[in-house]
Amino acid sequence: MEAYGVLLLMGVSGSGKSTVGTLLASELGWKFYDADDYHPEENRMKMSRGIPLNDQDRIPWLYKLHGILLREIASGERVVLACSALKKMYRDILIRGKDGTPRKHDKLGKEEEPPEVKLFVVHLSGSFEVISGRLLKRKGHFMPPKLLQSQFNTLEPPSAPENFIQISVDKELSEIITTIMEALKVQ
């Protein structure tokens, strides 16, 4: 369990990332961040008007999240992050930040590797029907249910060599938490 500084709960809107993340962080004694809290107002407004976000909207947001994760890890914290992270490229940004970031040099002038976030991915997955039913019951969120299909269209489920597990949202919440805790012990 010591290998990972960040546990990423990913999936489409309505998959339970925030609910699972809050409980899991409490259980582990880790900090919890909900990536939705860090969307710029323009992104929130765009989604609330029913317009799906694109890479140009998401990438600066992901850079900001990477910076938060690096800061927390550097201060010795471990983090549970609830973030859609729908594409592999997005997860790579959470790990490595900006490609092309100027490299630092050590005292001997040797180029240092940029810091990476050790990420363990939990993909909360479910059918369109199950998740859209959940979204229709959700109140007060800026992400309207009509954008769900665009998220499924964008979704690139994690695959090797990513460090991940996939869990069905059809399971009971307690079972989801137990499965994640067991997976962390194996890591």
Accessible surface in RSA format (square Angstrom, percent):
REM  Atomic radii and reference values for relative SASA: ProtOr
REM  Chains: A
REM  Algorithm: Lee & Richards
REM  Probe-radius: 1.40
REM  Slices: 20
REM RES _ NUM      All-atoms   Total-Side   Main-Chain    Non-polar    All polar
REM                ABS   REL    ABS   REL    ABS   REL    ABS   REL    ABS   REL
RES MET A   1    78.39  40.6  60.15  39.8  18.24  43.4  56.48  48.0  21.91  29.0
RES GLU A   2   146.75  84.3 125.09  94.6  21.66  51.6  67.50 130.6  79.25  64.7
RES ALA A   3    61.34  56.4  40.41  62.4  20.94  47.6  52.43  73.8   8.91  23.6
RES TYR A   4    20.56   9.6  20.17  11.5   0.39   1.0   6.99   5.2  13.58  16.7
RES GLY A   5    11.93  14.7   0.00   N/A  11.93  14.7   9.81  26.9   2.11   4.7
RES VAL A   6     0.00   0.0   0.00   0.0   0.00   0.0   0.00   0.0   0.00   0.0
RES LEU A   7     0.13   0.1   0.13   0.1   0.00   0.0   0.13   0.1   0.00   0.0
RES LEU A   8     0.00   0.0   0.00   0.0   0.00   0.0   0.00   0.0   0.00   0.0
RES LEU A   9     0.00   0.0   0.00   0.0   0.00   0.0   0.00   0.0   0.00   0.0
RES MET A  10     0.00   0.0   0.00   0.0   0.00   0.0   0.00   0.0   0.00   0.0
RES GLY A  11     0.04   0.0   0.00   N/A   0.04   0.0   0.04   0.1   0.00   0.0
RES VAL A  12     3.77   2.5   3.14   2.8   0.64   1.5   3.14   2.7   0.64   1.7
RES SER A  13     9.80   8.3   7.09   9.5   2.71   6.2   8.04  17.1   1.76   2.5
RES GLY A  14    10.95  13.5   0.00   N/A  10.95  13.5   7.01  19.2   3.94   8.8
RES SER A  15     2.25   1.9   0.00   0.0   2.25   5.2   0.00   0.0   2.25   3.2
RES GLY A  16    19.25  23.7   0.00   N/A  19.25  23.7  17.04  46.8   2.21   4.9
RES LYS A  17    25.64  12.5  23.29  14.3   2.35   5.6  15.34  13.8  10.31  11.0
RES SER A  18    46.70  39.5  44.12  58.9   2.59   6.0  32.08  68.3  14.63  20.5
RES THR A  19    78.26  55.7  70.17  71.1   8.09  19.3  43.53  58.5  34.74  52.5
RES VAL A  20     3.32   2.2   3.32   3.0   0.00   0.0   3.32   2.9   0.00   0.0
RES GLY A  21     0.00   0.0   0.00   N/A   0.00   0.0   0.00   0.0   0.00   0.0
RES THR A  22    76.05  54.1  73.91  74.9   2.15   5.1  62.33  83.7  13.72  20.7
RES LEU A  23    81.79  45.6  78.56  56.2   3.24   8.1  78.91  55.4   2.89   7.8
RES LEU A  24     0.00   0.0   0.00   0.0   0.00   0.0   0.00   0.0   0.00   0.0
RES ALA A  25     4.67   4.3   4.04   6.2   0.63   1.4   4.17   5.9   0.50   1.3
RES SER A  26    90.36  76.4  60.10  80.2  30.26  69.7  33.51  71.4  56.85  79.6
RES GLU A  27   113.29  65.0  80.79  61.1  32.50  77.4  10.63  20.6 102.67  83.8
RES LEU A  28    27.11  15.1   2.00   1.4  25.11  63.1   6.06   4.3  21.05  56.6
RES GLY A  29    67.29  83.0   0.00   N/A  67.29  83.0  35.36  97.0  31.93  71.5
RES TRP A  30    27.52  11.0  12.69   6.1  14.83  34.8   8.74   4.7  18.78  30.5
RES LYS A  31    88.46  43.2  82.17  50.4   6.28  15.0  53.59  48.2  34.86  37.1
RES PHE A  32    63.36  31.7  35.65  22.1  27.71  72.1  35.65  21.6  27.71  79.3
RES TYR A  33    26.06  12.2  24.15  13.7   1.90   4.9  18.35  13.8   7.71   9.5
RES ASP A  34    25.22  17.7  23.23  23.1   1.99   4.7   4.99  11.7  20.23  20.2
RES ALA A  35     0.52   0.5   0.52   0.8   0.00   0.0   0.52   0.7   0.00   0.0
RES ASP A  36    42.32  29.6  42.09  41.9   0.23   0.5   7.26  17.1  35.06  35.0
RES ASP A  37    97.67  68.4  73.96  73.6  23.71  56.1  17.90  42.1  79.77  79.6
RES TYR A  38    59.78  27.9  54.53  31.0   5.25  13.7  31.53  23.7  28.26  34.8
RES HIS A  39    16.46   9.0   6.43   4.5  10.02  25.6   0.26   0.3  16.19  18.8
RES PRO A  40    51.22  37.3  39.47  36.0  11.75  42.7  51.22  42.3   0.00   0.0
RES GLU A  41   105.65  60.7  99.35  75.2   6.30  15.0  54.74 105.9  50.91  41.6
RES GLU A  42   126.25  72.5 116.98  88.5   9.27  22.1  69.57 134.6  56.68  46.3
RES ASN A  43     6.14   4.2   6.14   5.9   0.00   0.0   0.00   0.0   6.14   5.9
RES ARG A  44    61.59  25.9  61.03  31.1   0.56   1.3  14.85  20.3  46.73  28.3
RES MET A  45    91.66  47.5  91.66  60.7   0.00   0.0  72.16  61.4  19.49  25.8
RES LYS A  46    39.44  19.2  39.44  24.2   0.00   0.0  23.38  21.0  16.06  17.1
RES MET A  47    10.26   5.3  10.26   6.8   0.00   0.0   0.98   0.8   9.27  12.3
RES SER A  48    62.17  52.5  34.17  45.6  28.00  64.5  29.01  61.8  33.15  46.4
RES ARG A  49   145.58  61.1 118.00  60.2  27.58  65.7  68.10  93.1  77.48  47.0
RES GLY A  50    15.90  19.6   0.00   N/A  15.90  19.6   0.31   0.9  15.59  34.9
RES ILE A  51    72.59  41.3  71.77  53.5   0.82   2.0  72.59  52.3   0.00   0.0
RES PRO A  52    58.94  43.0  51.36  46.8   7.57  27.5  53.31  44.0   5.63  35.0
RES LEU A  53    14.72   8.2   4.54   3.2  10.17  25.6   4.54   3.2  10.17  27.4
RES ASN A  54    66.62  45.9  61.16  59.1   5.46  13.2  32.45  78.1  34.18  33.0
RES ASP A  55    35.65  25.0  33.42  33.3   2.23   5.3   7.97  18.8  27.68  27.6
RES GLN A  56   137.04  76.6 121.12  88.5  15.91  37.9  65.69 139.8  71.34  54.1
RES ASP A  57    29.46  20.6  22.72  22.6   6.74  15.9   4.44  10.4  25.02  25.0
RES ARG A  58    14.76   6.2  14.76   7.5   0.00   0.0   0.57   0.8  14.20   8.6
RES ILE A  59    38.24  21.8  38.24  28.5   0.00   0.0  38.24  27.5   0.00   0.0
RES PRO A  60    79.34  57.8  71.13  64.8   8.20  29.8  72.95  60.2   6.39  39.7
RES TRP A  61     7.02   2.8   3.63   1.8   3.39   8.0   6.58   3.5   0.44   0.7
RES LEU A  62     0.05   0.0   0.05   0.0   0.00   0.0   0.05   0.0   0.00   0.0
RES TYR A  63    64.40  30.1  56.71  32.3   7.69  20.0  31.73  23.8  32.67  40.3
RES LYS A  64   114.85  56.0 102.30  62.8  12.55  29.9  66.75  60.1  48.10  51.2
RES LEU A  65     1.72   1.0   1.54   1.1   0.18   0.4   1.54   1.1   0.18   0.5
RES HIS A  66    15.78   8.6  15.78  11.0   0.00   0.0  11.34  11.7   4.44   5.2
RES GLY A  67    35.43  43.7   0.00   N/A  35.43  43.7  29.97  82.2   5.47  12.2
RES ILE A  68    15.51   8.8  14.48  10.8   1.03   2.5  14.68  10.6   0.82   2.2
RES LEU A  69     1.19   0.7   1.19   0.9   0.00   0.0   1.19   0.8   0.00   0.0
RES LEU A  70    43.35  24.1  41.07  29.4   2.28   5.7  41.21  28.9   2.14   5.7
RES ARG A  71   136.38  57.3 127.46  65.0   8.92  21.2  73.35 100.2  63.03  38.2
RES GLU A  72     6.90   4.0   6.73   5.1   0.16   0.4   0.89   1.7   6.01   4.9
RES ILE A  73    56.47  32.1  47.04  35.0   9.43  22.7  47.10  33.9   9.37  25.4
RES ALA A  74    92.99  85.5  49.72  76.7  43.27  98.4  61.57  86.7  31.43  83.2
RES SER A  75    81.89  69.2  44.58  59.5  37.31  85.9  50.99 108.6  30.90  43.3
RES GLY A  76    63.62  78.5   0.00   N/A  63.62  78.5  36.18  99.3  27.45  61.5
RES GLU A  77    64.99  37.3  60.91  46.1   4.09   9.7   5.57  10.8  59.42  48.5
RES ARG A  78    47.56  20.0  44.62  22.7   2.93   7.0  31.57  43.2  15.98   9.7
RES VAL A  79     0.00   0.0   0.00   0.0   0.00   0.0   0.00   0.0   0.00   0.0
RES VAL A  80     0.00   0.0   0.00   0.0   0.00   0.0   0.00   0.0   0.00   0.0
RES LEU A  81     0.75   0.4   0.75   0.5   0.00   0.0   0.75   0.5   0.00   0.0
RES ALA A  82     1.89   1.7   0.67   1.0   1.22   2.8   0.67   0.9   1.22   3.2
RES CYS A  83     1.83   1.4   0.00   0.0   1.83   4.3   1.83   4.6   0.00   0.0
RES SER A  84    16.46  13.9  14.00  18.7   2.46   5.7   7.12  15.2   9.33  13.1
RES ALA A  85     0.47   0.4   0.00   0.0   0.47   1.1   0.24   0.3   0.23   0.6
RES LEU A  86     0.27   0.1   0.20   0.1   0.07   0.2   0.20   0.1   0.07   0.2
RES LYS A  87    47.47  23.2  47.47  29.1   0.00   0.0  17.54  15.8  29.94  31.9
RES LYS A  88    75.97  37.1  75.97  46.6   0.00   0.0  57.70  51.9  18.27  19.5
RES MET A  89    76.32  39.5  70.67  46.8   5.65  13.5  37.21  31.6  39.12  51.8
RES TYR A  90     1.41   0.7   1.41   0.8   0.00   0.0   1.37   1.0   0.04   0.0
RES ARG A  91     0.92   0.4   0.92   0.5   0.00   0.0   0.34   0.5   0.58   0.3
RES ASP A  92    37.98  26.6  37.23  37.1   0.76   1.8  13.54  31.9  24.44  24.4
RES ILE A  93    16.05   9.1  15.37  11.5   0.68   1.6  16.03  11.5   0.02   0.1
RES LEU A  94     0.00   0.0   0.00   0.0   0.00   0.0   0.00   0.0   0.00   0.0
RES ILE A  95    31.08  17.7  31.08  23.2   0.00   0.0  31.08  22.4   0.00   0.0
RES ARG A  96   104.59  43.9  96.91  49.4   7.68  18.3  34.00  46.5  70.59  42.8
RES GLY A  97     4.51   5.6   0.00   N/A   4.51   5.6   1.89   5.2   2.62   5.9
RES LYS A  98   114.19  55.7 103.26  63.4  10.93  26.0  46.59  41.9  67.60  72.0
RES ASP A  99   129.13  90.4 103.62 103.1  25.50  60.3  40.77  96.0  88.35  88.1
RES GLY A 100    78.94  97.4   0.00   N/A  78.94  97.4  41.45 113.7  37.49  84.0
RES THR A 101    64.59  45.9  54.45  55.2  10.13  24.1  53.80  72.3  10.79  16.3
RES PRO A 102   117.56  85.7  97.18  88.6  20.38  74.1 107.75  89.0   9.81  61.0
RES ARG A 103   105.30  44.2  86.95  44.3  18.35  43.7  20.27  27.7  85.03  51.5
RES LYS A 104   153.18  74.7 145.31  89.2   7.86  18.7  94.69  85.2  58.49  62.3
RES HIS A 105   109.32  59.7  81.31  56.5  28.01  71.6  51.60  53.2  57.72  67.2
RES ASP A 106    50.22  35.2  38.03  37.9  12.19  28.8  22.17  52.2  28.05  28.0
RES LYS A 107   212.67 103.8 171.96 105.5  40.71  96.9 124.31 111.9  88.36  94.1
RES LEU A 108   165.89  92.4 131.78  94.3  34.11  85.7 137.78  96.8  28.11  75.7
RES GLY A 109    48.35  59.6   0.00   N/A  48.35  59.6  28.70  78.8  19.65  44.0
RES LYS A 110   146.26  71.4 138.24  84.8   8.03  19.1  88.93  80.0  57.33  61.1
RES GLU A 111    94.02  54.0  77.07  58.3  16.95  40.3  21.48  41.5  72.54  59.2
RES GLU A 112    74.68  42.9  69.01  52.2   5.67  13.5  26.54  51.3  48.13  39.3
RES GLU A 113   141.33  81.1 120.73  91.3  20.59  49.0  61.17 118.3  80.15  65.4
RES PRO A 114    46.63  34.0  35.52  32.4  11.10  40.4  41.61  34.4   5.02  31.2
RES PRO A 115    83.05  60.5  71.62  65.3  11.43  41.6  82.42  68.0   0.63   3.9
RES GLU A 116    87.44  50.2  64.87  49.1  22.57  53.7  16.82  32.5  70.62  57.7
RES VAL A 117     2.73   1.8   0.00   0.0   2.73   6.6   0.01   0.0   2.72   7.4
RES LYS A 118   126.21  61.6 122.56  75.2   3.65   8.7  77.41  69.7  48.80  52.0
RES LEU A 119     8.70   4.8   0.80   0.6   7.90  19.8   0.80   0.6   7.90  21.2
RES PHE A 120     0.80   0.4   0.80   0.5   0.00   0.0   0.80   0.5   0.00   0.0
RES VAL A 121     3.89   2.6   3.89   3.5   0.00   0.0   3.89   3.4   0.00   0.0
RES VAL A 122     0.00   0.0   0.00   0.0   0.00   0.0   0.00   0.0   0.00   0.0
RES HIS A 123     4.63   2.5   4.63   3.2   0.00   0.0   3.22   3.3   1.41   1.6
RES LEU A 124     1.13   0.6   0.10   0.1   1.03   2.6   0.10   0.1   1.03   2.8
RES SER A 125    21.99  18.6  18.86  25.2   3.13   7.2  14.82  31.6   7.17  10.0
RES GLY A 126    20.74  25.6   0.00   N/A  20.74  25.6  11.15  30.6   9.59  21.5
RES SER A 127    52.95  44.7  37.44  50.0  15.51  35.7  44.58  94.9   8.36  11.7
RES PHE A 128    72.51  36.3  68.59  42.5   3.92  10.2  68.59  41.6   3.92  11.2
RES GLU A 129   127.11  73.0 115.70  87.5  11.41  27.2  67.73 131.0  59.38  48.5
RES VAL A 130    59.45  39.1  49.35  44.7  10.10  24.3  56.73  49.3   2.72   7.4
RES ILE A 131     0.50   0.3   0.50   0.4   0.00   0.0   0.50   0.4   0.00   0.0
RES SER A 132    22.20  18.8  22.20  29.6   0.00   0.0  10.46  22.3  11.74  16.4
RES GLY A 133    26.36  32.5   0.00   N/A  26.36  32.5  25.50  70.0   0.86   1.9
RES ARG A 134    87.05  36.5  80.18  40.9   6.87  16.4  35.55  48.6  51.50  31.2
RES LEU A 135     4.16   2.3   0.89   0.6   3.27   8.2   1.12   0.8   3.05   8.2
RES LEU A 136   123.28  68.7 103.31  73.9  19.97  50.2 104.60  73.5  18.68  50.3
RES LYS A 137   165.41  80.7 145.55  89.3  19.86  47.3  96.30  86.7  69.10  73.6
RES ARG A 138    88.37  37.1  63.72  32.5  24.65  58.7  47.15  64.4  41.22  25.0
RES LYS A 139   173.08  84.4 144.86  88.9  28.22  67.2 113.05 101.8  60.03  63.9
RES GLY A 140    91.38 112.7   0.00   N/A  91.38 112.7  44.38 121.8  47.00 105.3
RES HIS A 141    63.47  34.7  35.94  25.0  27.54  70.4  35.95  37.1  27.52  32.0
RES PHE A 142    38.14  19.1  26.15  16.2  11.99  31.2  34.60  21.0   3.54  10.1
RES MET A 143    10.03   5.2   6.04   4.0   3.99   9.5   3.65   3.1   6.38   8.5
RES PRO A 144    28.25  20.6  23.48  21.4   4.76  17.3  28.15  23.2   0.10   0.6
RES PRO A 145    49.73  36.2  43.46  39.6   6.28  22.8  43.72  36.1   6.01  37.4
RES LYS A 146   151.25  73.8 117.82  72.3  33.43  79.6  80.89  72.8  70.36  74.9
RES LEU A 147     7.55   4.2   7.55   5.4   0.00   0.0   7.55   5.3   0.00   0.0
RES LEU A 148     0.03   0.0   0.03   0.0   0.00   0.0   0.03   0.0   0.00   0.0
RES GLN A 149    86.74  48.5  86.03  62.9   0.71   1.7  46.40  98.8  40.34  30.6
RES SER A 150    27.05  22.9  22.23  29.7   4.82  11.1  22.34  47.6   4.72   6.6
RES GLN A 151    16.34   9.1  16.18  11.8   0.16   0.4   1.91   4.1  14.42  10.9
RES PHE A 152    49.46  24.7  34.73  21.5  14.73  38.3  34.98  21.2  14.48  41.4
RES ASN A 153   112.37  77.5  75.48  72.9  36.89  88.8  30.73  74.0  81.64  78.9
RES THR A 154    31.39  22.3  21.31  21.6  10.07  24.0   9.08  12.2  22.31  33.7
RES LEU A 155    35.58  19.8  19.23  13.8  16.35  41.1  19.23  13.5  16.35  44.0
RES GLU A 156    76.75  44.1  74.23  56.2   2.52   6.0  34.01  65.8  42.74  34.9
RES PRO A 157    70.62  51.5  60.65  55.3   9.97  36.3  60.65  50.1   9.97  62.0
RES PRO A 158     7.59   5.5   0.00   0.0   7.59  27.6   0.00   0.0   7.59  47.2
RES SER A 159    62.14  52.5  60.67  81.0   1.48   3.4  37.67  80.2  24.48  34.3
RES ALA A 160    87.51  80.5  64.60  99.7  22.91  52.1  65.10  91.7  22.41  59.4
RES PRO A 161   119.29  86.9  97.09  88.5  22.20  80.7 103.75  85.7  15.54  96.6
RES GLU A 162    27.26  15.6  10.70   8.1  16.56  39.4  16.56  32.0  10.70   8.7
RES ASN A 163    71.48  49.3  63.56  61.4   7.92  19.1   5.41  13.0  66.07  63.9
RES PHE A 164    66.28  33.2  45.70  28.3  20.57  53.5  45.70  27.7  20.57  58.9
RES ILE A 165    37.09  21.1  33.07  24.6   4.02   9.7  37.09  26.7   0.00   0.0
RES GLN A 166   105.03  58.7  75.80  55.4  29.23  69.6  16.49  35.1  88.54  67.2
RES ILE A 167     3.28   1.9   1.48   1.1   1.80   4.3   3.28   2.4   0.00   0.0
RES SER A 168    41.45  35.0  37.36  49.9   4.09   9.4  31.69  67.5   9.76  13.7
RES VAL A 169     3.62   2.4   0.05   0.0   3.57   8.6   0.05   0.0   3.57   9.7
RES ASP A 170   102.26  71.6  68.50  68.2  33.77  79.8  34.38  80.9  67.88  67.7
RES LYS A 171    81.62  39.8  67.80  41.6  13.82  32.9  32.16  28.9  49.45  52.7
RES GLU A 172   127.67  73.3 123.12  93.1   4.55  10.8  45.87  88.7  81.80  66.8
RES LEU A 173    66.13  36.8  59.37  42.5   6.77  17.0  60.28  42.3   5.85  15.8
RES SER A 174    82.12  69.4  71.51  95.4  10.61  24.4  54.10 115.2  28.02  39.3
RES GLU A 175    80.71  46.3  76.48  57.9   4.23  10.1  31.05  60.1  49.65  40.5
RES ILE A 176     6.72   3.8   6.72   5.0   0.00   0.0   6.72   4.8   0.00   0.0
RES ILE A 177    21.37  12.2  21.37  15.9   0.00   0.0  21.37  15.4   0.00   0.0
RES THR A 178    77.66  55.2  74.88  75.9   2.78   6.6  52.34  70.3  25.32  38.3
RES THR A 179    49.57  35.3  44.60  45.2   4.98  11.9  36.80  49.4  12.77  19.3
RES ILE A 180     0.00   0.0   0.00   0.0   0.00   0.0   0.00   0.0   0.00   0.0
RES MET A 181    37.61  19.5  36.74  24.3   0.87   2.1  36.86  31.3   0.75   1.0
RES GLU A 182    89.20  51.2  88.86  67.2   0.34   0.8  36.56  70.7  52.63  43.0
RES ALA A 183    13.90  12.8   6.97  10.8   6.93  15.8  13.50  19.0   0.40   1.1
RES LEU A 184     0.08   0.0   0.08   0.1   0.00   0.0   0.08   0.1   0.00   0.0
RES LYS A 185   137.53  67.1 110.32  67.7  27.21  64.8  72.95  65.7  64.57  68.8
RES VAL A 186   125.53  82.6  95.84  86.8  29.69  71.5 102.44  89.0  23.08  62.6
RES GLN A 187    72.42  40.5  37.42  27.3  35.00  83.3  21.63  46.0  50.79  38.5
END  Absolute sums over single chains surface
CHAIN  1 A     9924.5       7895.1       2029.4       5656.5       4268.0
END  Absolute sums over all chains
TOTAL          9924.5       7895.1       2029.4       5656.5       4268.0
